[in-house]
Amino acid sequence: MKKTVLYLFAAIVLAACNQPKTNSSSKTDNPELAKVFNNYFEESLKLYPLTATGIGDNRYNDQLPNDGSAEFLAKSKAFYENYLAQVKHFNREDLSEADQLSYDIFTYEAQLALDGFKQHFEYMPFNQFYALPLTIGQLGSGSGSQPFKSVKDYNDWLKRVSAFSVWADTAISNFNKGIKAGVVLPKALVVKTIPELQDLVVADPTKSLFYGPITNLPKDFSDADKKQLTETYKKTITTVISPTYKKLADYLKTEYLPHARTTSGYSALPDGTAKYAYLVKQQTTTDKTPEEIYQTGLKEVSRIRGIMDSIKTSVGFKGDLQAFFEYMRTDPKFTPYKTPKEVLAAFENIHKRMEPNLEKMFNHVPKTPFEIRQTEAFRAASASAEYNAGSADGSRPGIFYVPILDATKFNITSGMESLFLHEAIPGHHYQISLTQENSSLPKFRRFDQNENAYVEGWALYCESLGKELGLYTDPYQYMGALGDEMHRAIRLVVDVAIHTKNMTREQAIKYMMDNEAISEQGATAEIERYMAIPGQALGYKIGALKIRELRNKYEKQLGRKFNLAEFHNQVLKDGAMPLAVFEAKMNAWAAKQ
């Protein structure tokens, strides 16, 4: 969508929200539109059954779509075209305020999805960071969202994983199409992906990650069921799962790697500039150009460096900022933990310390249970700390996963407090859980976490609440928080520079290490992430800057009428949405105050 169209779109949305003659707030919700949205959501779960499993809908737990096939892609495209036409059949001006919001969110998202089919992203079907083979490992281990509570659950998984081999054949076919089209992954990513696949190949099925559900068979299963499932799982691991991972690893190593590129960014690909521009739009849901985002990044890096310098001075450190980073990375007093349990307990302590202040800043909190867990060993080496959403019915908790390769090297200056605010509470856990629990929203909005700039923007904004929540009292924890903020600012610079300015992987790693306290290993993993999923890292800072900008604006506009808890409620209550729609919605709320 061209910039002028987006400006017009935002203007129309804002005008519609503020137009007195339409008086949409007095209108009732349209049952026919609700029916279309409900049909859209139900059909989407059939089309994308892993999404259904992820939100706790177990109806399609036995299905794994061949989502890289030409047939599936054509079906998906037709799906979005059909529902976009149905929704546009309604006159937006005749709708209630709530329905107008749903209309705006849906039409924006559906058109964005349709624009993506032109880019042939299926030619690079997976990498070391974003990969169905890794998702299959999480699901099949028994520790993910795939349930293993009944005999049916166990059989559902067997049916689902039986389709993995077909999916892998299609992935290889698409990789080959990419080779012919010149659309290939960087070598640096391929060499990281191969060992991830090889690690899931075993000679002894009982040593497989996928044997976990058998190790943890429910005690109330009959002996006959236990025996039958054990034998079937061993056979499936030996004849389907291990061979499929071996096939993928061998293909990447012997056939694909020689064709992989030595360049780092999308600008080296045919139509790479257009591909990247699309991903920037998809991940920020704004009309900002890559160059605008790059310049914002440079300004933010400079601003945050200034604050870091002042803290360095306040603690009496005599060297330059680089020396201060090295001191925080290497001084033994910053690595006090001996076991993973101690690391997890430290995060729980952060939670307890801020709870009293949370009550002042949030008058709506989720009912969904919350847990802190160590990331599973099989994916910890390439994983970042993350939040996995709970289910809407509360049967599965929201989980904050912390990768701990070696507890004795877990550094407290890495930004533990800000990390918890972002990934856990009040970040992703509050936002995702409150949305899922809000049964008044259409389901396509309740369970939509594809709005990267809103979802990650909220979580990064939450990091800025640390002092208000009684955290960041220790200067080194505050440095860690600034380091996290700097990290997101650096992303604006390096993501754009890698994909539009021919910045190399090595130059990007150096830029990151020059501006934050991060190890070479950590910087390498981050830069390779931006190479693997371009644009995704931009949403954090762009979204957070927008939320903070609106908060500052309303504090000035409303004065004593401004209530922070109510502001947070308004940000969260309608769920995730494109930033263009979000800003119009929030301005309409402020105007009514």
VEXDREN-2710 file (C-alpha; in Angstrom, 1 decimal):
% VEXDREN-2710
k/r/px/py/pz
1/MET/0.0/0.0/0.0
2/LYS/1.5/3.3/-1.1
3/LYS/2.3/6.0/1.5
4/THR/-0.4/8.4/0.3
5/VAL/-3.0/5.7/0.5
6/LEU/-2.0/4.9/4.1
7/TYR/-2.2/8.6/5.1
8/LEU/-5.7/8.7/3.6
9/PHE/-6.6/5.5/5.3
10/ALA/-5.5/6.8/8.7
11/ALA/-7.3/10.1/8.1
12/ILE/-10.5/8.3/7.2
13/VAL/-10.4/6.2/10.3
14/LEU/-9.8/9.1/12.5
15/ALA/-12.4/11.2/10.9
16/ALA/-14.9/8.4/11.1
17/CYS/-14.2/8.0/14.8
18/ASN/-14.7/11.7/15.5
19/GLN/-17.5/12.4/13.1
20/PRO/-20.6/13.4/15.1
21/LYS/-23.2/12.9/12.4
22/THR/-22.5/9.2/12.1
23/ASN/-22.9/8.7/15.9
24/SER/-21.7/5.1/15.6
25/SER/-21.6/4.7/19.4
26/SER/-25.4/4.7/19.4
27/LYS/-25.7/2.0/16.8
28/THR/-25.9/-1.7/17.7
29/ASP/-23.5/-4.3/16.5
30/ASN/-24.3/-5.9/13.2
31/PRO/-25.2/-9.6/13.6
32/GLU/-24.5/-10.3/9.9
33/LEU/-21.0/-8.9/10.1
34/ALA/-20.4/-10.8/13.4
35/LYS/-21.4/-14.0/11.5
36/VAL/-18.8/-13.2/8.7
37/PHE/-16.1/-12.7/11.3
38/ASN/-17.0/-15.8/13.1
39/ASN/-17.0/-17.9/9.9
40/TYR/-13.6/-16.3/9.0
41/PHE/-12.2/-17.3/12.3
42/GLU/-13.5/-20.9/12.2
43/GLU/-12.3/-21.4/8.7
44/SER/-8.9/-20.0/9.6
45/LEU/-8.5/-22.6/12.3
46/LYS/-9.2/-25.4/9.8
47/LEU/-6.7/-23.9/7.4
48/TYR/-4.0/-23.2/10.1
49/PRO/-4.5/-26.0/12.7
50/LEU/-1.3/-25.2/14.5
51/THR/-2.8/-21.9/15.4
52/ALA/-5.8/-23.7/16.8
53/THR/-3.6/-25.9/18.9
54/GLY/-1.7/-22.8/20.1
55/ILE/-4.9/-21.2/21.4
56/GLY/-6.1/-24.3/23.1
57/ASP/-8.7/-25.4/20.5
58/ASN/-8.0/-29.1/20.2
59/ARG/-10.3/-30.0/17.3
60/TYR/-7.5/-30.1/14.7
61/ASN/-4.7/-31.5/16.8
62/ASP/-4.3/-34.4/14.3
63/GLN/-3.6/-32.1/11.3
64/LEU/-0.5/-30.7/9.8
65/PRO/-1.0/-28.7/6.6
66/ASN/1.5/-28.9/3.8
67/ASP/1.7/-25.1/3.9
68/GLY/4.4/-24.6/1.4
69/SER/2.6/-26.5/-1.4
70/ALA/1.1/-24.6/-4.4
71/GLU/-2.3/-26.0/-3.6
72/PHE/-2.2/-24.7/0.0
73/LEU/-0.9/-21.3/-1.0
74/ALA/-3.7/-20.9/-3.6
75/LYS/-6.3/-22.0/-1.0
76/SER/-5.0/-19.5/1.5
77/LYS/-5.0/-16.7/-1.0
78/ALA/-8.6/-17.5/-2.0
79/PHE/-9.6/-17.6/1.6
80/TYR/-8.4/-14.0/2.3
81/GLU/-9.9/-12.7/-1.0
82/ASN/-13.2/-14.3/-0.2
83/TYR/-13.5/-12.8/3.3
84/LEU/-12.2/-9.4/2.4
85/ALA/-14.9/-9.1/-0.3
86/GLN/-17.5/-10.2/2.2
87/VAL/-16.5/-7.7/4.8
88/LYS/-16.2/-4.8/2.3
89/HIS/-19.8/-5.6/1.3
90/PHE/-20.8/-3.8/4.5
91/ASN/-20.9/0.0/4.6
92/ARG/-18.4/1.1/7.3
93/GLU/-20.4/4.3/8.1
94/ASP/-23.5/2.2/9.0
95/LEU/-21.6/0.2/11.6
96/SER/-21.4/0.6/15.4
97/GLU/-18.1/1.9/16.8
98/ALA/-17.1/-1.6/17.9
99/ASP/-17.8/-3.0/14.5
100/GLN/-16.0/-0.1/12.7
101/LEU/-12.9/-1.1/14.7
102/SER/-13.2/-4.7/13.7
103/TYR/-13.8/-3.7/10.1
104/ASP/-10.7/-1.5/10.1
105/ILE/-8.5/-4.2/11.7
106/PHE/-9.8/-6.9/9.5
107/THR/-9.5/-5.1/6.2
108/TYR/-6.0/-3.9/7.0
109/GLU/-4.8/-7.4/8.0
110/ALA/-6.4/-9.2/5.1
111/GLN/-5.0/-6.9/2.5
112/LEU/-1.6/-7.2/4.1
113/ALA/-1.8/-10.9/4.0
114/LEU/-2.8/-10.9/0.3
115/ASP/0.1/-8.6/-0.6
116/GLY/2.5/-11.2/0.9
117/PHE/1.6/-13.9/-1.6
118/LYS/3.3/-11.9/-4.3
119/GLN/6.7/-12.3/-2.6
120/HIS/7.3/-16.1/-2.7
121/PHE/8.6/-16.3/0.8
122/GLU/8.0/-20.1/0.5
123/TYR/11.3/-20.3/-1.5
124/MET/13.1/-20.0/1.9
125/PRO/10.7/-22.3/4.0
126/PHE/12.7/-22.4/7.2
127/ASN/15.9/-21.3/8.9
128/GLN/17.7/-21.7/12.2
129/PHE/15.3/-19.4/14.0
130/TYR/11.9/-19.6/12.3
131/ALA/11.2/-23.2/11.4
132/LEU/8.4/-25.8/11.5
133/PRO/11.0/-28.5/12.3
134/LEU/11.7/-26.7/15.6
135/THR/8.0/-26.2/16.3
136/ILE/7.4/-29.9/15.7
137/GLY/10.1/-30.6/18.3
138/GLN/8.4/-28.4/20.9
139/LEU/4.9/-29.9/20.2
140/GLY/6.1/-33.5/20.2
141/SER/8.3/-33.2/23.3
142/GLY/5.1/-33.0/25.4
143/SER/6.2/-29.6/26.9
144/GLY/4.5/-27.4/24.3
145/SER/0.9/-26.6/23.4
146/GLN/0.1/-30.1/22.0
147/PRO/-1.8/-31.9/24.8
148/PHE/-0.9/-35.4/25.9
149/LYS/-3.6/-36.1/28.5
150/SER/-5.8/-38.7/26.8
151/VAL/-5.4/-41.7/24.5
152/LYS/-7.0/-39.5/21.8
153/ASP/-4.4/-36.8/22.4
154/TYR/-1.6/-39.4/21.8
155/ASN/-3.2/-40.6/18.6
156/ASP/-3.8/-37.1/17.4
157/TRP/-0.1/-36.4/17.6
158/LEU/0.8/-39.6/15.7
159/LYS/-1.5/-38.5/12.9
160/ARG/-0.1/-35.0/12.9
161/VAL/3.5/-36.0/12.8
162/SER/2.9/-38.6/10.1
163/ALA/2.4/-35.6/7.7
164/PHE/5.8/-34.1/8.6
165/SER/7.6/-36.2/6.0
166/VAL/5.4/-34.8/3.2
167/TRP/5.9/-31.3/4.5
168/ALA/9.7/-31.8/4.5
169/ASP/9.6/-33.0/0.8
170/THR/7.7/-29.9/-0.1
171/ALA/10.2/-27.7/1.8
172/ILE/13.1/-29.3/-0.1
173/SER/11.2/-28.7/-3.4
174/ASN/10.7/-25.1/-2.5
175/PHE/14.4/-24.7/-1.5
176/ASN/15.2/-26.0/-5.0
177/LYS/12.8/-23.5/-6.6
178/GLY/14.6/-20.8/-4.6
179/ILE/17.9/-21.9/-5.9
180/LYS/16.7/-21.6/-9.5
181/ALA/15.2/-18.2/-8.8
182/GLY/18.3/-16.9/-6.9
183/VAL/16.3/-16.6/-3.7
184/VAL/18.4/-18.5/-1.1
185/LEU/19.4/-18.2/2.5
186/PRO/22.8/-16.9/3.7
187/LYS/25.4/-19.6/4.3
188/ALA/25.8/-18.3/7.9
189/LEU/22.2/-19.3/8.6
190/VAL/22.3/-22.7/6.8
191/VAL/25.3/-23.9/8.9
192/LYS/23.4/-23.1/12.1
193/THR/20.3/-24.9/10.9
194/ILE/22.0/-28.2/10.0
195/PRO/23.1/-29.2/13.6
196/GLU/19.6/-28.3/14.9
197/LEU/18.2/-30.9/12.6
198/GLN/20.9/-33.4/13.2
199/ASP/20.4/-33.2/17.0
200/LEU/16.9/-34.6/16.5
201/VAL/18.1/-37.7/14.7
202/VAL/18.5/-40.7/17.0
203/ALA/19.3/-44.4/16.7
204/ASP/17.6/-45.3/19.9
205/PRO/14.0/-44.0/19.9
206/THR/13.9/-43.9/23.7
207/LYS/16.6/-41.2/23.6
208/SER/14.5/-39.1/21.3
209/LEU/13.0/-35.8/22.3
210/PHE/9.7/-37.2/20.9
211/TYR/9.8/-40.0/23.4
212/GLY/8.9/-37.5/26.2
213/PRO/5.1/-38.2/26.1
214/ILE/5.8/-41.9/26.5
215/THR/8.1/-41.3/29.5
216/ASN/5.3/-39.3/31.0
217/LEU/2.3/-41.5/30.1
218/PRO/-0.6/-40.8/32.4
219/LYS/-1.0/-43.4/35.2
220/ASP/-4.7/-43.9/34.5
221/PHE/-4.0/-45.3/31.0
222/SER/-4.7/-49.0/30.7
223/ASP/-1.8/-51.4/30.4
224/ALA/-2.9/-52.3/26.9
225/ASP/-3.0/-48.6/25.8
226/LYS/0.4/-48.0/27.4
227/LYS/1.9/-51.0/25.6
228/GLN/0.3/-50.1/22.2
229/LEU/1.3/-46.4/22.4
230/THR/4.9/-47.2/23.4
231/GLU/5.3/-49.5/20.5
232/THR/3.7/-47.1/18.0
233/TYR/5.7/-44.1/19.2
234/LYS/9.0/-46.1/19.0
235/LYS/8.1/-47.1/15.4
236/THR/7.1/-43.6/14.4
237/ILE/10.3/-42.1/15.8
238/THR/12.4/-44.7/14.0
239/THR/10.5/-44.8/10.6
240/VAL/9.1/-41.2/10.3
241/ILE/10.6/-38.6/12.6
242/SER/14.3/-39.4/12.6
243/PRO/14.5/-40.1/8.9
244/THR/12.7/-36.9/8.1
245/TYR/15.1/-34.8/10.2
246/LYS/18.0/-36.7/8.6
247/LYS/16.6/-36.1/5.1
248/LEU/16.4/-32.3/5.8
249/ALA/19.8/-32.1/7.4
250/ASP/21.5/-34.1/4.6
251/TYR/19.8/-32.0/1.9
252/LEU/20.9/-28.7/3.5
253/LYS/24.5/-29.9/4.0
254/THR/25.1/-31.6/0.6
255/GLU/22.8/-29.9/-1.9
256/TYR/21.7/-26.6/-0.6
257/LEU/24.7/-25.2/1.2
258/PRO/26.9/-24.9/-2.0
259/HIS/24.1/-22.6/-3.4
260/ALA/23.6/-20.5/-0.2
261/ARG/24.7/-16.9/-0.5
262/THR/27.7/-15.1/1.1
263/THR/25.7/-11.9/1.4
264/SER/23.7/-11.0/4.5
265/GLY/20.7/-9.0/3.4
266/TYR/17.6/-9.1/1.2
267/SER/19.0/-6.4/-1.1
268/ALA/21.1/-9.2/-2.6
269/LEU/18.0/-11.1/-3.7
270/PRO/15.9/-10.6/-6.9
271/ASP/13.2/-8.1/-5.9
272/GLY/14.8/-8.0/-2.5
273/THR/14.0/-4.3/-2.0
274/ALA/10.3/-5.0/-2.5
275/LYS/10.4/-8.1/-0.3
276/TYR/12.0/-6.1/2.5
277/ALA/9.7/-3.1/2.1
278/TYR/6.7/-5.5/2.4
279/LEU/8.1/-7.0/5.6
280/VAL/8.7/-3.6/7.1
281/LYS/5.1/-2.7/6.4
282/GLN/3.9/-6.1/7.7
283/GLN/5.9/-5.9/10.9
284/THR/5.4/-2.2/11.8
285/THR/1.9/-1.7/10.4
286/THR/2.9/1.9/9.6
287/ASP/3.8/3.8/6.4
288/LYS/7.3/4.4/7.6
289/THR/10.0/3.8/5.0
290/PRO/13.1/1.8/5.9
291/GLU/15.2/5.0/5.7
292/GLU/12.9/6.8/8.2
293/ILE/13.2/3.9/10.6
294/TYR/17.0/3.8/10.2
295/GLN/17.3/7.5/11.0
296/THR/15.0/7.0/14.1
297/GLY/17.4/4.3/15.2
298/LEU/20.5/6.4/14.9
299/LYS/18.8/9.2/17.1
300/GLU/17.7/6.6/19.7
301/VAL/21.1/5.0/19.9
302/SER/22.7/8.4/20.5
303/ARG/20.1/9.4/23.1
304/ILE/20.4/6.2/25.1
305/ARG/24.2/6.3/25.0
306/GLY/24.0/9.6/26.8
307/ILE/22.0/8.1/29.6
308/MET/24.4/5.2/29.9
309/ASP/27.4/7.5/30.1
310/SER/25.7/9.4/33.0
311/ILE/25.2/6.1/34.9
312/LYS/28.8/5.0/34.3
313/THR/29.9/8.3/35.8
314/SER/27.5/8.0/38.8
315/VAL/28.9/4.6/39.9
316/GLY/32.5/6.0/39.7
317/PHE/33.7/3.9/36.8
318/LYS/36.8/5.6/35.2
319/GLY/37.0/4.0/31.8
320/ASP/35.0/4.6/28.6
321/LEU/31.6/3.0/27.9
322/GLN/33.2/0.1/26.1
323/ALA/35.3/-0.6/29.1
324/PHE/32.2/-0.3/31.3
325/PHE/30.4/-2.9/29.1
326/GLU/33.4/-5.2/29.4
327/TYR/33.4/-4.8/33.2
328/MET/29.7/-5.7/33.4
329/ARG/30.2/-8.7/31.1
330/THR/33.2/-10.1/33.0
331/ASP/33.3/-9.1/36.7
332/PRO/32.4/-12.2/38.8
333/LYS/30.1/-10.2/41.0
334/PHE/27.6/-10.0/38.1
335/THR/27.3/-13.8/37.8
336/PRO/26.2/-14.9/41.3
337/TYR/24.1/-18.0/40.3
338/LYS/25.1/-21.6/40.6
339/THR/22.0/-23.5/39.4
340/PRO/19.1/-22.9/36.9
341/LYS/16.8/-23.0/39.9
342/GLU/18.5/-19.9/41.4
343/VAL/18.1/-18.0/38.2
344/LEU/14.4/-18.8/38.0
345/ALA/13.9/-17.8/41.7
346/ALA/15.5/-14.5/40.9
347/PHE/12.9/-13.8/38.3
348/GLU/10.1/-14.8/40.7
349/ASN/11.6/-12.3/43.2
350/ILE/11.3/-9.5/40.6
351/HIS/7.7/-10.4/40.2
352/LYS/7.0/-10.2/44.0
353/ARG/8.8/-6.9/44.4
354/MET/6.8/-5.0/41.9
355/GLU/3.3/-6.5/42.7
356/PRO/2.2/-3.6/45.0
357/ASN/2.8/-1.0/42.3
358/LEU/1.2/-3.1/39.6
359/GLU/-2.1/-2.7/41.4
360/LYS/-1.9/1.1/41.1
361/MET/-1.2/1.0/37.3
362/PHE/-3.6/-1.7/36.2
363/ASN/-7.2/-2.0/37.2
364/HIS/-7.7/-5.0/34.8
365/VAL/-5.5/-8.1/35.3
366/PRO/-5.7/-11.5/33.7
367/LYS/-7.1/-14.7/35.3
368/THR/-4.8/-16.9/33.2
369/PRO/-2.2/-18.7/35.4
370/PHE/1.4/-17.8/34.9
371/GLU/4.6/-19.8/35.3
372/ILE/8.4/-19.3/34.9
373/ARG/10.2/-22.2/33.3
374/GLN/13.7/-23.0/31.9
375/THR/13.8/-23.4/28.1
376/GLU/14.1/-27.0/27.0
377/ALA/17.6/-28.2/26.4
378/PHE/17.1/-29.1/22.7
379/ARG/16.4/-25.6/21.6
380/ALA/18.1/-23.5/24.4
381/ALA/21.3/-22.8/22.4
382/SER/19.5/-20.8/19.7
383/ALA/16.5/-19.6/21.8
384/SER/15.9/-16.2/23.3
385/ALA/13.8/-15.7/26.5
386/GLU/10.2/-15.8/25.4
387/TYR/6.6/-15.9/26.4
388/ASN/4.3/-18.8/25.3
389/ALA/0.6/-17.8/25.7
390/GLY/-1.7/-19.7/27.9
391/SER/-5.1/-20.9/26.8
392/ALA/-8.2/-18.8/27.1
393/ASP/-9.9/-21.3/29.4
394/GLY/-7.0/-21.3/31.9
395/SER/-6.2/-25.0/31.4
396/ARG/-2.7/-24.1/30.1
397/PRO/-0.8/-21.3/31.9
398/GLY/1.1/-18.5/30.2
399/ILE/4.8/-19.5/30.4
400/PHE/7.9/-17.3/30.6
401/TYR/10.7/-19.4/29.2
402/VAL/14.3/-18.6/30.2
403/PRO/17.2/-20.3/28.3
404/ILE/19.9/-21.2/30.8
405/LEU/22.8/-22.9/29.1
406/ASP/25.1/-22.4/32.1
407/ALA/23.7/-20.8/35.3
408/THR/27.2/-19.8/36.4
409/LYS/27.4/-17.5/33.4
410/PHE/24.0/-16.0/33.7
411/ASN/24.7/-12.2/34.1
412/ILE/22.4/-10.0/36.2
413/THR/23.4/-7.0/34.1
414/SER/21.8/-8.6/31.1
415/GLY/18.6/-6.8/32.1
416/MET/16.7/-9.3/34.2
417/GLU/14.1/-6.8/35.5
418/SER/13.4/-5.3/32.1
419/LEU/13.2/-8.8/30.5
420/PHE/10.6/-9.9/33.0
421/LEU/8.6/-6.7/32.4
422/HIS/8.7/-7.4/28.7
423/GLU/8.2/-11.1/28.3
424/ALA/6.1/-11.8/31.4
425/ILE/4.3/-9.2/33.6
426/PRO/2.9/-6.7/32.7
427/GLY/4.1/-7.3/29.1
428/HIS/3.1/-10.3/27.0
429/HIS/1.2/-12.1/29.8
430/TYR/-1.1/-9.2/30.5
431/GLN/-1.7/-8.2/26.9
432/ILE/-2.2/-11.6/25.4
433/SER/-4.2/-13.1/28.4
434/LEU/-6.5/-10.1/28.8
435/THR/-7.3/-10.2/25.0
436/GLN/-7.9/-13.9/25.0
437/GLU/-10.1/-13.6/28.1
438/ASN/-12.3/-10.9/26.5
439/SER/-15.2/-12.8/25.1
440/SER/-16.9/-9.7/23.8
441/LEU/-14.3/-9.4/21.1
442/PRO/-14.7/-11.2/17.8
443/LYS/-12.6/-14.4/17.9
444/PHE/-10.3/-13.3/15.1
445/ARG/-9.3/-10.4/17.4
446/ARG/-9.2/-12.3/20.7
447/PHE/-6.7/-14.8/19.3
448/ASP/-4.7/-12.5/16.9
449/GLN/-1.1/-12.1/17.9
450/ASN/0.2/-11.3/14.4
451/GLU/0.3/-7.6/15.1
452/ASN/4.0/-7.5/15.9
453/ALA/4.3/-3.7/16.4
454/TYR/1.4/-3.6/18.8
455/VAL/2.3/-6.8/20.7
456/GLU/6.0/-6.2/21.0
457/GLY/5.6/-2.4/21.2
458/TRP/3.4/-2.9/24.3
459/ALA/6.0/-5.3/25.8
460/LEU/8.8/-2.8/25.2
461/TYR/6.7/0.1/26.6
462/CYS/6.3/-2.0/29.7
463/GLU/10.1/-2.1/30.2
464/SER/9.9/1.7/30.5
465/LEU/7.6/1.3/33.5
466/GLY/10.4/-0.2/35.7
467/LYS/11.0/2.9/37.9
468/GLU/7.3/3.4/38.4
469/LEU/7.0/-0.2/39.4
470/GLY/9.7/0.1/42.0
471/LEU/12.4/-1.6/40.0
472/TYR/15.7/-0.2/38.4
473/THR/16.8/1.0/41.9
474/ASP/20.2/-0.8/41.3
475/PRO/22.3/1.2/38.8
476/TYR/23.5/-2.1/37.1
477/GLN/19.9/-3.4/36.7
478/TYR/19.0/0.0/35.2
479/MET/22.0/-0.3/32.9
480/GLY/20.6/-3.7/32.0
481/ALA/17.3/-2.0/31.2
482/LEU/19.0/0.7/29.1
483/GLY/20.9/-2.1/27.4
484/ASP/17.6/-3.7/26.5
485/GLU/16.3/-0.4/25.2
486/MET/19.5/0.2/23.3
487/HIS/19.3/-3.3/21.9
488/ARG/15.9/-2.4/20.3
489/ALA/17.3/0.9/19.0
490/ILE/20.3/-0.8/17.5
491/ARG/17.8/-3.1/15.7
492/LEU/16.3/-0.2/13.8
493/VAL/19.8/0.6/12.5
494/VAL/21.2/-2.9/11.7
495/ASP/18.0/-4.5/10.4
496/VAL/17.6/-1.8/7.8
497/ALA/21.3/-1.5/7.1
498/ILE/21.7/-5.3/6.5
499/HIS/18.8/-5.5/4.2
500/THR/19.0/-2.1/2.3
501/LYS/22.6/-0.8/2.8
502/ASN/24.7/-3.9/2.3
503/MET/25.9/-4.0/5.9
504/THR/27.6/-7.3/6.4
505/ARG/26.9/-9.8/9.2
506/GLU/30.3/-9.0/10.7
507/GLN/29.8/-5.2/10.5
508/ALA/26.4/-5.5/12.2
509/ILE/27.8/-7.7/15.0
510/LYS/30.5/-5.1/15.6
511/TYR/28.0/-2.2/15.6
512/MET/26.0/-4.0/18.2
513/MET/29.0/-4.8/20.4
514/ASP/30.2/-1.2/20.1
515/ASN/26.9/0.1/21.5
516/GLU/25.7/-2.4/24.1
517/ALA/27.1/-4.8/26.7
518/ILE/26.6/-8.0/24.7
519/SER/29.0/-10.9/24.1
520/GLU/30.1/-11.8/20.6
521/GLN/28.1/-15.0/20.8
522/GLY/25.0/-13.0/21.8
523/ALA/25.4/-10.4/19.1
524/THR/26.0/-13.1/16.5
525/ALA/22.8/-14.9/17.4
526/GLU/20.8/-11.6/17.3
527/ILE/22.2/-10.4/14.0
528/GLU/21.6/-13.9/12.5
529/ARG/18.0/-13.6/13.7
530/TYR/17.5/-10.3/11.8
531/MET/19.0/-12.0/8.7
532/ALA/16.5/-14.9/9.2
533/ILE/13.3/-12.9/9.8
534/PRO/13.9/-9.4/8.3
535/GLY/11.8/-6.6/9.7
536/GLN/10.4/-8.5/12.7
537/ALA/12.8/-6.7/15.1
538/LEU/11.6/-3.3/14.0
539/GLY/8.2/-3.6/15.5
540/TYR/9.4/-3.4/19.1
541/LYS/10.7/0.1/19.1
542/ILE/8.3/1.5/16.5
543/GLY/5.3/0.2/18.6
544/ALA/6.8/1.4/22.0
545/LEU/7.6/4.8/20.7
546/LYS/4.0/5.2/19.5
547/ILE/2.4/4.1/22.9
548/ARG/4.8/6.4/24.8
549/GLU/4.1/9.3/22.3
550/LEU/0.3/8.9/22.9
551/ARG/0.7/8.7/26.7
552/ASN/2.8/11.9/26.8
553/LYS/0.3/13.6/24.5
554/TYR/-2.8/12.7/26.6
555/GLU/-1.0/13.6/29.8
556/LYS/-0.6/17.1/28.5
557/GLN/-4.0/17.3/26.8
558/LEU/-6.1/15.9/29.7
559/GLY/-4.1/17.1/32.7
560/ARG/-5.8/16.0/35.9
561/LYS/-8.3/14.0/33.9
562/PHE/-5.6/11.6/32.7
563/ASN/-5.6/8.3/34.6
564/LEU/-2.7/6.0/33.9
565/ALA/-4.5/2.8/34.8
566/GLU/-7.4/3.7/32.5
567/PHE/-4.9/4.6/29.7
568/HIS/-3.4/1.1/30.1
569/ASN/-6.9/-0.3/30.0
570/GLN/-7.7/1.5/26.8
571/VAL/-4.5/0.4/25.2
572/LEU/-5.2/-3.3/26.0
573/LYS/-9.0/-3.7/26.1
574/ASP/-9.5/-4.1/22.3
575/GLY/-6.7/-6.4/21.6
576/ALA/-3.9/-6.3/19.1
577/MET/-4.3/-4.2/16.0
578/PRO/-2.3/-2.3/13.3
579/LEU/-0.7/0.9/14.7
580/ALA/-2.5/3.0/12.2
581/VAL/-5.9/1.8/13.5
582/PHE/-4.6/1.9/17.1
583/GLU/-3.7/5.5/17.0
584/ALA/-7.0/6.6/15.6
585/LYS/-8.9/4.5/18.3
586/MET/-6.8/6.1/21.1
587/ASN/-7.3/9.6/19.8
588/ALA/-11.0/9.0/19.7
589/TRP/-11.0/7.9/23.3
590/ALA/-8.9/10.9/24.5
591/ALA/-11.3/13.3/22.7
592/LYS/-14.2/11.9/24.7
593/GLN/-12.4/12.6/28.0
END
